[in-house]
């Protein structure tokens, strides 16, 4: 069971890293102060979940939580650059973030459904992460 706890925490860690990276990659392209504020709040939500993972991770492993690898970070950065080269509208940026968020929701729901025996605290972090992303979708949809 301990391996599943680490697996789930690693996946949440990777998801929070990807979310924070994506927001940081688009942040300087946003001209609308209200949308920028929304992104700042969303970034903070990802960071809060990441801190919760970091806090309990040592209970399950002596290693550090996994984050996204350099290649994935580069591909995300490159994708954002290419997709915002000619269109820096709130709608386009929101769509880019929604695509990544939806992938995170799918993976999170899959982890919830396929790992019923993970510890309660790990499951709660995963569930909170999925709900946070689902809420983010609703927020970002307003900017399409």
NORNORTA-V297152 format. One record per backbone hydrogen bond with DSSP energy under -0.5 kcal/mol. NH is the residue of the N-H (numbers start at 1). CO is the residue of the C=O. Records with the same first field share a line. If there is no record, write none. Layout:
NH: CO / CO
//
This chain:
4: 1
5: 1
6: 2
7: 3
8: 4
9: 5
10: 6
11: 7
12: 8
13: 9
14: 10
15: 11
16: 12
17: 13
18: 14
19: 15
20: 16
21: 17
22: 18
23: 19
24: 20
25: 21
26: 22
27: 23
28: 24
29: 26
30: 26 / 27
31: 29
33: 31
36: 32
37: 33
38: 34
39: 35
40: 36
41: 37
42: 38
43: 39
44: 40
45: 41
46: 42
47: 43
48: 44
49: 45
50: 46
51: 47
52: 48
53: 49
54: 50
55: 51
56: 52
57: 53
58: 54
59: 56
60: 57
61: 57
73: 69
74: 70
75: 71
76: 72
77: 73
78: 74
79: 75
80: 76
81: 77
82: 78
83: 79
84: 80
85: 82
93: 89
94: 90
95: 91
96: 92
97: 93
98: 94
99: 95
100: 96
101: 97
102: 98
103: 99
104: 100
105: 101
106: 102
107: 103
108: 104
109: 105
110: 106
111: 107
112: 108
113: 109
114: 110
115: 111
118: 115
123: 119
124: 120
125: 121
126: 122
127: 123
128: 124
129: 125
130: 126
131: 127
132: 128
133: 129
134: 130
135: 131
136: 132
137: 133
138: 134
139: 135
140: 136
141: 137
142: 138 / 139
143: 140
144: 141
//
